């Protein structure tokens, strides 16, 4: 739980009272590899902080799933559009490794907004984290080559990327597994 506090305190100071209210609403959950945190058609009810693990967010397709995000240690994960609107998701969220999350329900987040002075800053920090990841990915797809996108992912998460199946990485950077193999041969 201290990981979350340190994460927030990089941006703002939490009073002990605000921290007690916030942390009392968190629940620690451990999930095995290949566990669905959210399936298409379900409403997202959690905003989660990843203590440890790798998570994939994707649109299920008959032939090839379309991976559009990964979540790693010390970041947030959520079907955030579904979380905010309380409308069913159109995508899956699945653990790729054994994963430990600190979760906050939609109802509890609303209570934190009302009960604490810092609640809105906590919510804003989490939503900004999710937005910046999404924005970075969109700009990467528009401005960078597949090779640059692969190298960026490899640079940002060198240990963790070894635990992600190449087909998921290929989907994430917008190419076929065969094209990724050619890129890997070229840069090795």
Secondary structure, 3 states (H helix, E strand, C coil): CHHHHHHHHCCCCCCHHHHHHHHHHCEEEEECCCCEEECCCCCCCEEEEEEECCEEEEECCCCCCEEEEEECCCEEECCHHHHHHCCCCCCEEEECCCEEEEEEEHHHHHHHHHHCCCHHHHHHHHHHHHHHHHHHHHHHHHHCCHHHHHHHHHHHCCCHHHHCCHHHHHHHHCCCHHHHHHHHHHHC
